Amino acid sequence: MKKIKVNRAQCKKCGDILESKKRIQTVKCSCGSIWIEGGNYYLKRGYKESKDDIIELSEYEEIDA
């Protein structure tokens, strides 16, 4: 089973690397093209124009179920 270790993404437009560390924490890039949410609980992504503006950088770890 995989668990989210780091909830992170990068904006292709402005280059900002975003990291959500808390469950209900929404983090936006400086140009406003993308946002992420969910901390180590879930991955949620949003975008203004295209999902292709998001570079996924999240990391996972294997855990015993």
CHARMM internal coordinates of N, CA and C (Angstrom, degrees):
IC EDIT
DIST 1 N 1 CA 1.4480
DIST 1 CA 1 C 1.5320
ANGL 1 N 1 CA 1 C 108.56
DIST 1 C 2 N 1.3229
ANGL 1 CA 1 C 2 N 116.60
DIHE 1 N 1 CA 1 C 2 N 140.29
DIST 2 N 2 CA 1.4617
ANGL 1 C 2 N 2 CA 121.07
DIHE 1 CA 1 C 2 N 2 CA 179.65
DIST 2 CA 2 C 1.5258
ANGL 2 N 2 CA 2 C 111.12
DIHE 1 C 2 N 2 CA 2 C -100.47
DIST 2 C 3 N 1.3217
ANGL 2 CA 2 C 3 N 115.26
DIHE 2 N 2 CA 2 C 3 N 140.44
DIST 3 N 3 CA 1.4605
ANGL 2 C 3 N 3 CA 122.40
DIHE 2 CA 2 C 3 N 3 CA 175.79
DIST 3 CA 3 C 1.5299
ANGL 3 N 3 CA 3 C 107.51
DIHE 2 C 3 N 3 CA 3 C -121.69
DIST 3 C 4 N 1.3267
ANGL 3 CA 3 C 4 N 116.10
DIHE 3 N 3 CA 3 C 4 N 143.27
DIST 4 N 4 CA 1.4642
ANGL 3 C 4 N 4 CA 120.31
DIHE 3 CA 3 C 4 N 4 CA 178.81
DIST 4 CA 4 C 1.5297
ANGL 4 N 4 CA 4 C 108.89
DIHE 3 C 4 N 4 CA 4 C -70.69
DIST 4 C 5 N 1.3107
ANGL 4 CA 4 C 5 N 115.72
DIHE 4 N 4 CA 4 C 5 N 122.78
DIST 5 N 5 CA 1.4612
ANGL 4 C 5 N 5 CA 121.55
DIHE 4 CA 4 C 5 N 5 CA 177.53
DIST 5 CA 5 C 1.5297
ANGL 5 N 5 CA 5 C 109.82
DIHE 4 C 5 N 5 CA 5 C -93.57
DIST 5 C 6 N 1.3470
ANGL 5 CA 5 C 6 N 116.33
DIHE 5 N 5 CA 5 C 6 N -46.04
DIST 6 N 6 CA 1.4610
ANGL 5 C 6 N 6 CA 122.57
DIHE 5 CA 5 C 6 N 6 CA 179.50
DIST 6 CA 6 C 1.5212
ANGL 6 N 6 CA 6 C 108.56
DIHE 5 C 6 N 6 CA 6 C -139.09
DIST 6 C 7 N 1.3353
ANGL 6 CA 6 C 7 N 116.80
DIHE 6 N 6 CA 6 C 7 N 127.18
DIST 7 N 7 CA 1.4649
ANGL 6 C 7 N 7 CA 123.24
DIHE 6 CA 6 C 7 N 7 CA 178.60
DIST 7 CA 7 C 1.5254
ANGL 7 N 7 CA 7 C 106.95
DIHE 6 C 7 N 7 CA 7 C -99.43
DIST 7 C 8 N 1.3487
ANGL 7 CA 7 C 8 N 115.72
DIHE 7 N 7 CA 7 C 8 N 100.51
DIST 8 N 8 CA 1.4624
ANGL 7 C 8 N 8 CA 119.58
DIHE 7 CA 7 C 8 N 8 CA -171.47
DIST 8 CA 8 C 1.5302
ANGL 8 N 8 CA 8 C 110.09
DIHE 7 C 8 N 8 CA 8 C -143.62
DIST 8 C 9 N 1.3289
ANGL 8 CA 8 C 9 N 115.78
DIHE 8 N 8 CA 8 C 9 N 146.40
DIST 9 N 9 CA 1.4680
ANGL 8 C 9 N 9 CA 122.26
DIHE 8 CA 8 C 9 N 9 CA 175.09
DIST 9 CA 9 C 1.5203
ANGL 9 N 9 CA 9 C 108.78
DIHE 8 C 9 N 9 CA 9 C -151.12
DIST 9 C 10 N 1.3343
ANGL 9 CA 9 C 10 N 115.43
DIHE 9 N 9 CA 9 C 10 N 160.33
DIST 10 N 10 CA 1.4648
ANGL 9 C 10 N 10 CA 121.19
DIHE 9 CA 9 C 10 N 10 CA 179.44
DIST 10 CA 10 C 1.5189
ANGL 10 N 10 CA 10 C 109.65
DIHE 9 C 10 N 10 CA 10 C -123.21
DIST 10 C 11 N 1.3245
ANGL 10 CA 10 C 11 N 115.70
DIHE 10 N 10 CA 10 C 11 N 142.63
DIST 11 N 11 CA 1.4618
ANGL 10 C 11 N 11 CA 122.15
DIHE 10 CA 10 C 11 N 11 CA 176.56
DIST 11 CA 11 C 1.5268
ANGL 11 N 11 CA 11 C 109.04
DIHE 10 C 11 N 11 CA 11 C -86.71
DIST 11 C 12 N 1.3322
ANGL 11 CA 11 C 12 N 116.82
DIHE 11 N 11 CA 11 C 12 N 126.63
DIST 12 N 12 CA 1.4660
ANGL 11 C 12 N 12 CA 120.68
DIHE 11 CA 11 C 12 N 12 CA 178.50
DIST 12 CA 12 C 1.5257
ANGL 12 N 12 CA 12 C 111.91
DIHE 11 C 12 N 12 CA 12 C -69.64
DIST 12 C 13 N 1.3177
ANGL 12 CA 12 C 13 N 117.30
DIHE 12 N 12 CA 12 C 13 N -25.91
DIST 13 N 13 CA 1.4690
ANGL 12 C 13 N 13 CA 120.24
DIHE 12 CA 12 C 13 N 13 CA -176.25
DIST 13 CA 13 C 1.5255
ANGL 13 N 13 CA 13 C 112.89
DIHE 12 C 13 N 13 CA 13 C -77.72
DIST 13 C 14 N 1.3409
ANGL 13 CA 13 C 14 N 117.26
DIHE 13 N 13 CA 13 C 14 N -50.57
DIST 14 N 14 CA 1.4689
ANGL 13 C 14 N 14 CA 119.65
DIHE 13 CA 13 C 14 N 14 CA -176.24
DIST 14 CA 14 C 1.5292
ANGL 14 N 14 CA 14 C 113.08
DIHE 13 C 14 N 14 CA 14 C -105.73
DIST 14 C 15 N 1.3324
ANGL 14 CA 14 C 15 N 117.47
DIHE 14 N 14 CA 14 C 15 N -12.30
DIST 15 N 15 CA 1.4593
ANGL 14 C 15 N 15 CA 120.85
DIHE 14 CA 14 C 15 N 15 CA 178.10
DIST 15 CA 15 C 1.5130
ANGL 15 N 15 CA 15 C 115.15
DIHE 14 C 15 N 15 CA 15 C 84.52
DIST 15 C 16 N 1.3407
ANGL 15 CA 15 C 16 N 117.99
DIHE 15 N 15 CA 15 C 16 N -2.93
DIST 16 N 16 CA 1.4678
ANGL 15 C 16 N 16 CA 120.87
DIHE 15 CA 15 C 16 N 16 CA 179.69
DIST 16 CA 16 C 1.5258
ANGL 16 N 16 CA 16 C 110.76
DIHE 15 C 16 N 16 CA 16 C -60.77
DIST 16 C 17 N 1.3333
ANGL 16 CA 16 C 17 N 116.10
DIHE 16 N 16 CA 16 C 17 N 139.25
DIST 17 N 17 CA 1.4600
ANGL 16 C 17 N 17 CA 121.78
DIHE 16 CA 16 C 17 N 17 CA 172.48
DIST 17 CA 17 C 1.5176
ANGL 17 N 17 CA 17 C 106.80
DIHE 16 C 17 N 17 CA 17 C -104.00
DIST 17 C 18 N 1.3254
ANGL 17 CA 17 C 18 N 116.00
DIHE 17 N 17 CA 17 C 18 N 121.54
DIST 18 N 18 CA 1.4594
ANGL 17 C 18 N 18 CA 122.49
DIHE 17 CA 17 C 18 N 18 CA -177.22
DIST 18 CA 18 C 1.5144
ANGL 18 N 18 CA 18 C 109.89
DIHE 17 C 18 N 18 CA 18 C -104.17
DIST 18 C 19 N 1.3418
ANGL 18 CA 18 C 19 N 116.56
DIHE 18 N 18 CA 18 C 19 N 144.02
DIST 19 N 19 CA 1.4553
ANGL 18 C 19 N 19 CA 121.33
DIHE 18 CA 18 C 19 N 19 CA 175.19
DIST 19 CA 19 C 1.5162
ANGL 19 N 19 CA 19 C 109.05
DIHE 18 C 19 N 19 CA 19 C -138.69
DIST 19 C 20 N 1.3165
ANGL 19 CA 19 C 20 N 115.65
DIHE 19 N 19 CA 19 C 20 N 124.99
DIST 20 N 20 CA 1.4628
ANGL 19 C 20 N 20 CA 121.71
DIHE 19 CA 19 C 20 N 20 CA 176.06
DIST 20 CA 20 C 1.5225
ANGL 20 N 20 CA 20 C 107.43
DIHE 19 C 20 N 20 CA 20 C -99.11
DIST 20 C 21 N 1.3310
ANGL 20 CA 20 C 21 N 116.68
DIHE 20 N 20 CA 20 C 21 N 122.41
DIST 21 N 21 CA 1.4604
ANGL 20 C 21 N 21 CA 121.15
DIHE 20 CA 20 C 21 N 21 CA -176.16
DIST 21 CA 21 C 1.5251
ANGL 21 N 21 CA 21 C 113.42
DIHE 20 C 21 N 21 CA 21 C -107.37
DIST 21 C 22 N 1.3345
ANGL 21 CA 21 C 22 N 116.91
DIHE 21 N 21 CA 21 C 22 N -12.85
DIST 22 N 22 CA 1.4623
ANGL 21 C 22 N 22 CA 120.66
DIHE 21 CA 21 C 22 N 22 CA -178.76
DIST 22 CA 22 C 1.5193
ANGL 22 N 22 CA 22 C 110.04
DIHE 21 C 22 N 22 CA 22 C -123.42
DIST 22 C 23 N 1.2989
ANGL 22 CA 22 C 23 N 116.17
DIHE 22 N 22 CA 22 C 23 N 156.64
DIST 23 N 23 CA 1.4594
ANGL 22 C 23 N 23 CA 122.82
DIHE 22 CA 22 C 23 N 23 CA -174.41
DIST 23 CA 23 C 1.5259
ANGL 23 N 23 CA 23 C 113.61
DIHE 22 C 23 N 23 CA 23 C -55.91
DIST 23 C 24 N 1.3059
ANGL 23 CA 23 C 24 N 118.11
DIHE 23 N 23 CA 23 C 24 N -47.05
DIST 24 N 24 CA 1.4631
ANGL 23 C 24 N 24 CA 120.91
DIHE 23 CA 23 C 24 N 24 CA -176.14
DIST 24 CA 24 C 1.5310
ANGL 24 N 24 CA 24 C 110.08
DIHE 23 C 24 N 24 CA 24 C -110.24
DIST 24 C 25 N 1.3114
ANGL 24 CA 24 C 25 N 116.68
DIHE 24 N 24 CA 24 C 25 N 35.91
DIST 25 N 25 CA 1.4640
ANGL 24 C 25 N 25 CA 121.56
DIHE 24 CA 24 C 25 N 25 CA -179.23
DIST 25 CA 25 C 1.5291
ANGL 25 N 25 CA 25 C 109.15
DIHE 24 C 25 N 25 CA 25 C -101.38
DIST 25 C 26 N 1.3321
ANGL 25 CA 25 C 26 N 116.05
DIHE 25 N 25 CA 25 C 26 N 114.30
DIST 26 N 26 CA 1.4604
ANGL 25 C 26 N 26 CA 121.35
DIHE 25 CA 25 C 26 N 26 CA 175.57
DIST 26 CA 26 C 1.5230
ANGL 26 N 26 CA 26 C 108.30
DIHE 25 C 26 N 26 CA 26 C -97.14
DIST 26 C 27 N 1.3255
ANGL 26 CA 26 C 27 N 116.25
DIHE 26 N 26 CA 26 C 27 N 128.40
DIST 27 N 27 CA 1.4602
ANGL 26 C 27 N 27 CA 122.12
DIHE 26 CA 26 C 27 N 27 CA -178.92
DIST 27 CA 27 C 1.5255
ANGL 27 N 27 CA 27 C 108.15
DIHE 26 C 27 N 27 CA 27 C -120.91
DIST 27 C 28 N 1.3483
ANGL 27 CA 27 C 28 N 116.09
DIHE 27 N 27 CA 27 C 28 N 127.81
DIST 28 N 28 CA 1.4668
ANGL 27 C 28 N 28 CA 121.52
DIHE 27 CA 27 C 28 N 28 CA -179.60
DIST 28 CA 28 C 1.5211
ANGL 28 N 28 CA 28 C 110.07
DIHE 27 C 28 N 28 CA 28 C -111.29
DIST 28 C 29 N 1.3316
ANGL 28 CA 28 C 29 N 115.85
DIHE 28 N 28 CA 28 C 29 N 150.80
DIST 29 N 29 CA 1.4644
ANGL 28 C 29 N 29 CA 120.02
DIHE 28 CA 28 C 29 N 29 CA 175.43
DIST 29 CA 29 C 1.5279
ANGL 29 N 29 CA 29 C 109.37
DIHE 28 C 29 N 29 CA 29 C -77.68
DIST 29 C 30 N 1.3258
ANGL 29 CA 29 C 30 N 116.27
DIHE 29 N 29 CA 29 C 30 N 166.47
DIST 30 N 30 CA 1.4660
ANGL 29 C 30 N 30 CA 120.47
DIHE 29 CA 29 C 30 N 30 CA -175.12
DIST 30 CA 30 C 1.5246
ANGL 30 N 30 CA 30 C 113.59
DIHE 29 C 30 N 30 CA 30 C -67.72
DIST 30 C 31 N 1.3358
ANGL 30 CA 30 C 31 N 118.25
DIHE 30 N 30 CA 30 C 31 N -26.29
DIST 31 N 31 CA 1.4676
ANGL 30 C 31 N 31 CA 119.43
DIHE 30 CA 30 C 31 N 31 CA 179.16
DIST 31 CA 31 C 1.5312
ANGL 31 N 31 CA 31 C 112.18
DIHE 30 C 31 N 31 CA 31 C -91.56
DIST 31 C 32 N 1.3464
ANGL 31 CA 31 C 32 N 117.15
DIHE 31 N 31 CA 31 C 32 N -5.80
DIST 32 N 32 CA 1.4595
ANGL 31 C 32 N 32 CA 121.20
DIHE 31 CA 31 C 32 N 32 CA 176.51
DIST 32 CA 32 C 1.5181
ANGL 32 N 32 CA 32 C 115.38
DIHE 31 C 32 N 32 CA 32 C 78.55
DIST 32 C 33 N 1.3219
ANGL 32 CA 32 C 33 N 117.63
DIHE 32 N 32 CA 32 C 33 N 12.27
DIST 33 N 33 CA 1.4657
ANGL 32 C 33 N 33 CA 120.72
DIHE 32 CA 32 C 33 N 33 CA -177.77
DIST 33 CA 33 C 1.5240
ANGL 33 N 33 CA 33 C 113.52
DIHE 32 C 33 N 33 CA 33 C -78.55
DIST 33 C 34 N 1.3511
ANGL 33 CA 33 C 34 N 117.71
DIHE 33 N 33 CA 33 C 34 N -32.18
DIST 34 N 34 CA 1.4646
ANGL 33 C 34 N 34 CA 120.31
DIHE 33 CA 33 C 34 N 34 CA -178.73
DIST 34 CA 34 C 1.5271
ANGL 34 N 34 CA 34 C 110.61
DIHE 33 C 34 N 34 CA 34 C -137.37
DIST 34 C 35 N 1.3405
ANGL 34 CA 34 C 35 N 114.78
DIHE 34 N 34 CA 34 C 35 N 163.04
DIST 35 N 35 CA 1.4619
ANGL 34 C 35 N 35 CA 121.54
DIHE 34 CA 34 C 35 N 35 CA 172.29
DIST 35 CA 35 C 1.5201
ANGL 35 N 35 CA 35 C 108.41
DIHE 34 C 35 N 35 CA 35 C -148.22
DIST 35 C 36 N 1.3418
ANGL 35 CA 35 C 36 N 115.91
DIHE 35 N 35 CA 35 C 36 N 156.05
DIST 36 N 36 CA 1.4594
ANGL 35 C 36 N 36 CA 121.60
DIHE 35 CA 35 C 36 N 36 CA 176.72
DIST 36 CA 36 C 1.5221
ANGL 36 N 36 CA 36 C 109.26
DIHE 35 C 36 N 36 CA 36 C -133.19
DIST 36 C 37 N 1.3290
ANGL 36 CA 36 C 37 N 115.53
DIHE 36 N 36 CA 36 C 37 N 162.46
DIST 37 N 37 CA 1.4627
ANGL 36 C 37 N 37 CA 121.43
DIHE 36 CA 36 C 37 N 37 CA -177.23
DIST 37 CA 37 C 1.5203
ANGL 37 N 37 CA 37 C 109.10
DIHE 36 C 37 N 37 CA 37 C -157.45
DIST 37 C 38 N 1.3268
ANGL 37 CA 37 C 38 N 117.13
DIHE 37 N 37 CA 37 C 38 N 158.79
DIST 38 N 38 CA 1.4519
ANGL 37 C 38 N 38 CA 121.81
DIHE 37 CA 37 C 38 N 38 CA 167.97
DIST 38 CA 38 C 1.5062
ANGL 38 N 38 CA 38 C 118.07
DIHE 37 C 38 N 38 CA 38 C 119.13
DIST 38 C 39 N 1.3260
ANGL 38 CA 38 C 39 N 118.12
DIHE 38 N 38 CA 38 C 39 N -13.65
DIST 39 N 39 CA 1.4599
ANGL 38 C 39 N 39 CA 119.07
DIHE 38 CA 38 C 39 N 39 CA -179.78
DIST 39 CA 39 C 1.5181
ANGL 39 N 39 CA 39 C 111.65
DIHE 38 C 39 N 39 CA 39 C 54.71
DIST 39 C 40 N 1.3308
ANGL 39 CA 39 C 40 N 116.52
DIHE 39 N 39 CA 39 C 40 N -138.24
DIST 40 N 40 CA 1.4653
ANGL 39 C 40 N 40 CA 121.36
DIHE 39 CA 39 C 40 N 40 CA 178.59
DIST 40 CA 40 C 1.5262
ANGL 40 N 40 CA 40 C 112.26
DIHE 39 C 40 N 40 CA 40 C -89.90
DIST 40 C 41 N 1.3355
ANGL 40 CA 40 C 41 N 117.42
DIHE 40 N 40 CA 40 C 41 N 8.02
DIST 41 N 41 CA 1.4587
ANGL 40 C 41 N 41 CA 121.56
DIHE 40 CA 40 C 41 N 41 CA -176.42
DIST 41 CA 41 C 1.5249
ANGL 41 N 41 CA 41 C 113.22
DIHE 40 C 41 N 41 CA 41 C -94.77
DIST 41 C 42 N 1.3309
ANGL 41 CA 41 C 42 N 117.73
DIHE 41 N 41 CA 41 C 42 N -41.79
DIST 42 N 42 CA 1.4662
ANGL 41 C 42 N 42 CA 121.79
DIHE 41 CA 41 C 42 N 42 CA -179.41
DIST 42 CA 42 C 1.5270
ANGL 42 N 42 CA 42 C 109.54
DIHE 41 C 42 N 42 CA 42 C -159.09
DIST 42 C 43 N 1.3360
ANGL 42 CA 42 C 43 N 116.12
DIHE 42 N 42 CA 42 C 43 N 158.85
DIST 43 N 43 CA 1.4679
ANGL 42 C 43 N 43 CA 121.46
DIHE 42 CA 42 C 43 N 43 CA 176.58
DIST 43 CA 43 C 1.5147
ANGL 43 N 43 CA 43 C 108.48
DIHE 42 C 43 N 43 CA 43 C -104.50
DIST 43 C 44 N 1.3196
ANGL 43 CA 43 C 44 N 116.47
DIHE 43 N 43 CA 43 C 44 N 122.99
DIST 44 N 44 CA 1.4574
ANGL 43 C 44 N 44 CA 121.90
DIHE 43 CA 43 C 44 N 44 CA 175.24
DIST 44 CA 44 C 1.5195
ANGL 44 N 44 CA 44 C 107.16
DIHE 43 C 44 N 44 CA 44 C -132.05
DIST 44 C 45 N 1.3261
ANGL 44 CA 44 C 45 N 116.06
DIHE 44 N 44 CA 44 C 45 N 131.54
DIST 45 N 45 CA 1.4523
ANGL 44 C 45 N 45 CA 122.07
DIHE 44 CA 44 C 45 N 45 CA -177.99
DIST 45 CA 45 C 1.5159
ANGL 45 N 45 CA 45 C 110.10
DIHE 44 C 45 N 45 CA 45 C -124.68
DIST 45 C 46 N 1.3238
ANGL 45 CA 45 C 46 N 116.37
DIHE 45 N 45 CA 45 C 46 N 148.68
DIST 46 N 46 CA 1.4512
ANGL 45 C 46 N 46 CA 121.48
DIHE 45 CA 45 C 46 N 46 CA 175.16
DIST 46 CA 46 C 1.5153
ANGL 46 N 46 CA 46 C 109.21
DIHE 45 C 46 N 46 CA 46 C -141.72
DIST 46 C 47 N 1.3177
ANGL 46 CA 46 C 47 N 115.63
DIHE 46 N 46 CA 46 C 47 N 156.31
DIST 47 N 47 CA 1.4570
ANGL 46 C 47 N 47 CA 120.17
DIHE 46 CA 46 C 47 N 47 CA -178.06
DIST 47 CA 47 C 1.5147
ANGL 47 N 47 CA 47 C 110.11
DIHE 46 C 47 N 47 CA 47 C -150.04
DIST 47 C 48 N 1.3290
ANGL 47 CA 47 C 48 N 115.52
DIHE 47 N 47 CA 47 C 48 N 154.49
DIST 48 N 48 CA 1.4561
ANGL 47 C 48 N 48 CA 121.72
DIHE 47 CA 47 C 48 N 48 CA -179.01
DIST 48 CA 48 C 1.5242
ANGL 48 N 48 CA 48 C 111.27
DIHE 47 C 48 N 48 CA 48 C -83.53
DIST 48 C 49 N 1.3354
ANGL 48 CA 48 C 49 N 117.49
DIHE 48 N 48 CA 48 C 49 N -45.38
DIST 49 N 49 CA 1.4606
ANGL 48 C 49 N 49 CA 121.55
DIHE 48 CA 48 C 49 N 49 CA -175.01
DIST 49 CA 49 C 1.5236
ANGL 49 N 49 CA 49 C 113.99
DIHE 48 C 49 N 49 CA 49 C -115.72
DIST 49 C 50 N 1.3354
ANGL 49 CA 49 C 50 N 117.42
DIHE 49 N 49 CA 49 C 50 N -46.88
DIST 50 N 50 CA 1.4607
ANGL 49 C 50 N 50 CA 120.07
DIHE 49 CA 49 C 50 N 50 CA -172.97
DIST 50 CA 50 C 1.5246
ANGL 50 N 50 CA 50 C 111.25
DIHE 49 C 50 N 50 CA 50 C -150.66
DIST 50 C 51 N 1.3226
ANGL 50 CA 50 C 51 N 116.14
DIHE 50 N 50 CA 50 C 51 N 141.06
DIST 51 N 51 CA 1.4643
ANGL 50 C 51 N 51 CA 119.79
DIHE 50 CA 50 C 51 N 51 CA 175.87
DIST 51 CA 51 C 1.5254
ANGL 51 N 51 CA 51 C 111.03
DIHE 50 C 51 N 51 CA 51 C -67.71
DIST 51 C 52 N 1.3344
ANGL 51 CA 51 C 52 N 116.59
DIHE 51 N 51 CA 51 C 52 N -17.42
DIST 52 N 52 CA 1.4641
ANGL 51 C 52 N 52 CA 120.97
DIHE 51 CA 51 C 52 N 52 CA 177.21
DIST 52 CA 52 C 1.5269
ANGL 52 N 52 CA 52 C 112.29
DIHE 51 C 52 N 52 CA 52 C -69.98
DIST 52 C 53 N 1.3301
ANGL 52 CA 52 C 53 N 117.93
DIHE 52 N 52 CA 52 C 53 N -9.70
DIST 53 N 53 CA 1.4656
ANGL 52 C 53 N 53 CA 121.99
DIHE 52 CA 52 C 53 N 53 CA 176.14
DIST 53 CA 53 C 1.5303
ANGL 53 N 53 CA 53 C 111.70
DIHE 52 C 53 N 53 CA 53 C -76.20
DIST 53 C 54 N 1.3436
ANGL 53 CA 53 C 54 N 117.30
DIHE 53 N 53 CA 53 C 54 N -7.97
DIST 54 N 54 CA 1.4649
ANGL 53 C 54 N 54 CA 122.49
DIHE 53 CA 53 C 54 N 54 CA -175.94
DIST 54 CA 54 C 1.5247
ANGL 54 N 54 CA 54 C 110.48
DIHE 53 C 54 N 54 CA 54 C -103.19
DIST 54 C 55 N 1.3310
ANGL 54 CA 54 C 55 N 115.76
DIHE 54 N 54 CA 54 C 55 N 126.42
DIST 55 N 55 CA 1.4645
ANGL 54 C 55 N 55 CA 121.91
DIHE 54 CA 54 C 55 N 55 CA 170.77
DIST 55 CA 55 C 1.5270
ANGL 55 N 55 CA 55 C 105.92
DIHE 54 C 55 N 55 CA 55 C -104.39
DIST 55 C 56 N 1.3123
ANGL 55 CA 55 C 56 N 117.50
DIHE 55 N 55 CA 55 C 56 N 116.18
DIST 56 N 56 CA 1.4665
ANGL 55 C 56 N 56 CA 122.03
DIHE 55 CA 55 C 56 N 56 CA -177.20
DIST 56 CA 56 C 1.5264
ANGL 56 N 56 CA 56 C 110.08
DIHE 55 C 56 N 56 CA 56 C -76.40
DIST 56 C 57 N 1.3295
ANGL 56 CA 56 C 57 N 116.50
DIHE 56 N 56 CA 56 C 57 N 125.98
DIST 57 N 57 CA 1.4669
ANGL 56 C 57 N 57 CA 122.43
DIHE 56 CA 56 C 57 N 57 CA -179.20
DIST 57 CA 57 C 1.5314
ANGL 57 N 57 CA 57 C 112.35
DIHE 56 C 57 N 57 CA 57 C -124.99
DIST 57 C 58 N 1.3208
ANGL 57 CA 57 C 58 N 117.92
DIHE 57 N 57 CA 57 C 58 N 9.24
DIST 58 N 58 CA 1.4628
ANGL 57 C 58 N 58 CA 120.82
DIHE 57 CA 57 C 58 N 58 CA -176.61
DIST 58 CA 58 C 1.5245
ANGL 58 N 58 CA 58 C 110.97
DIHE 57 C 58 N 58 CA 58 C -63.48
DIST 58 C 59 N 1.3267
ANGL 58 CA 58 C 59 N 114.79
DIHE 58 N 58 CA 58 C 59 N 150.51
DIST 59 N 59 CA 1.4618
ANGL 58 C 59 N 59 CA 121.79
DIHE 58 CA 58 C 59 N 59 CA 179.00
DIST 59 CA 59 C 1.5217
ANGL 59 N 59 CA 59 C 108.94
DIHE 58 C 59 N 59 CA 59 C -120.29
DIST 59 C 60 N 1.3335
ANGL 59 CA 59 C 60 N 115.01
DIHE 59 N 59 CA 59 C 60 N 147.19
DIST 60 N 60 CA 1.4617
ANGL 59 C 60 N 60 CA 121.59
DIHE 59 CA 59 C 60 N 60 CA -179.23
DIST 60 CA 60 C 1.5192
ANGL 60 N 60 CA 60 C 109.43
DIHE 59 C 60 N 60 CA 60 C -124.98
DIST 60 C 61 N 1.3277
ANGL 60 CA 60 C 61 N 115.20
DIHE 60 N 60 CA 60 C 61 N 160.86
DIST 61 N 61 CA 1.4554
ANGL 60 C 61 N 61 CA 120.83
DIHE 60 CA 60 C 61 N 61 CA 172.38
DIST 61 CA 61 C 1.5185
ANGL 61 N 61 CA 61 C 108.39
DIHE 60 C 61 N 61 CA 61 C -132.47
DIST 61 C 62 N 1.3183
ANGL 61 CA 61 C 62 N 115.84
DIHE 61 N 61 CA 61 C 62 N 146.08
DIST 62 N 62 CA 1.4612
ANGL 61 C 62 N 62 CA 121.40
DIHE 61 CA 61 C 62 N 62 CA 178.16
DIST 62 CA 62 C 1.5262
ANGL 62 N 62 CA 62 C 108.78
DIHE 61 C 62 N 62 CA 62 C -81.88
DIST 62 C 63 N 1.3246
ANGL 62 CA 62 C 63 N 115.54
DIHE 62 N 62 CA 62 C 63 N 134.31
DIST 63 N 63 CA 1.4630
ANGL 62 C 63 N 63 CA 120.36
DIHE 62 CA 62 C 63 N 63 CA 176.69
DIST 63 CA 63 C 1.5223
ANGL 63 N 63 CA 63 C 108.82
DIHE 62 C 63 N 63 CA 63 C -128.93
DIST 63 C 64 N 1.3177
ANGL 63 CA 63 C 64 N 116.57
DIHE 63 N 63 CA 63 C 64 N 154.00
DIST 64 N 64 CA 1.4599
ANGL 63 C 64 N 64 CA 121.45
DIHE 63 CA 63 C 64 N 64 CA 176.26
DIST 64 CA 64 C 1.5136
ANGL 64 N 64 CA 64 C 108.76
DIHE 63 C 64 N 64 CA 64 C -79.87
DIST 64 C 65 N 1.3160
ANGL 64 CA 64 C 65 N 115.78
DIHE 64 N 64 CA 64 C 65 N 131.59
DIST 65 N 65 CA 1.4711
ANGL 64 C 65 N 65 CA 120.34
DIHE 64 CA 64 C 65 N 65 CA -178.44
DIST 65 CA 65 C 1.5054
ANGL 65 N 65 CA 65 C 111.59
DIHE 64 C 65 N 65 CA 65 C -82.14
END
COOR INIT
IC SEED 1 N 1 CA 1 C
IC BUILD
